[in-house]
Amino acid sequence: MDQSLWLSTPGHCEIRPVEVPAPAGGEVLVRTLYSAVSRGTELLVFRGQVPANQHDAMRAPFQEGDFPAPVKYGYLNVGVVELGPAGLRGRTVFCLYPHQTRYVVPAAAVTVVPDRVPAARAVLAGTVETAVNAAWDAAPLVGDRIAVVGAGMVGACVAKILSGIPAARVQLVDVNPDRAVIAHALGVEFATPERASDDLDLVIHASATEAGLARSLELLAPDGVVIELSWYGDRPVAVPLGEWFHSRRLTLRSSQVGRIAPARRGRRDFAGRLAIALELLADPGYEALITGECRFAELPTTLARLADDEPSSLCVRVSYEEDT
């Protein structure tokens, strides 16, 4: 019998048995190799902090149940196709599917992982996809002075992508000085908020804190732009629109992975964006974002531990090898 992870009540997960049907025409049966915990969004779901007016917008593609609980949620899954179209059988694929040992989805819902990308690293594809969309929204220029405030999974991925802009100076900013190790592994500078460089052209905010957003605005040069990536759930957030906001003609703009960035909406689709993310993961530097691993059977206790705030953790990868 296959198994899946369910949030039974806010703050409590359990593993439940699930019957996986045989795939019909145009479908694939995938055996999961790895999944990963999206620390920001998934822990908001775990705590029951998805606002009622966002229940529909926050649904994952293959979610079962409804917020706040019981709900089967998640979207970072890598597995191998056991049954399906000949061109996909035996291929390693990424899918926006929750934590489950095996599952059936339409063949169009999976993306083949390039041969040069290890399956264990490919679990980051959904997070890198978010970072790609943020980079499209930010539209950095050659030589820009850039900060990414918040060195979580998404912020770190954005910093890694933007570091490829010619002559750009990219600084990863976080209150936790231990994140300097992550920044250096990604090939970018690091600073704590009080030591961050200012007079910047562009700031990407991904700390999900009021203090981080305020500091992001403070770091901008005149006519600078903050791209807001943070998801705050049901928490109200104060935005400092006094002080320098008007006199410097600053811009605060949101970015959200649920829609393609306007600058690319007519020329890219979701599948193409995800394929770009997987291509980027050929770079072994992204390995620095995986800071822990657990077995699928240990996932309920691992989520509870992460929700109690484990500041050193970024991405926790879930291994299914011993559970299938």
Beta strands, then each sheet from edge to edge (+ up, - down):
strand 1: 2-9
strand 2: 12-18
strand 3: 27-37
strand 4: 64-65
strand 5: 71-72
strand 6: 77-83
strand 7: 92-95
strand 8: 102-106
strand 9: 110-112
strand 10: 145-149
strand 11: 169-173
strand 12: 189-191
strand 13: 200-205
strand 14: 220-228
strand 15: 251-254
strand 16: 290-295
strand 17: 315-319
sheet 1: 1+ 2-
sheet 2: 8+ 3- 6+ 7- 9+
sheet 3: 8+ 3- 17+ 16+
sheet 4: 4+ 5-
sheet 5: 12+ 11+ 10+ 13+ 14+ 15+
end
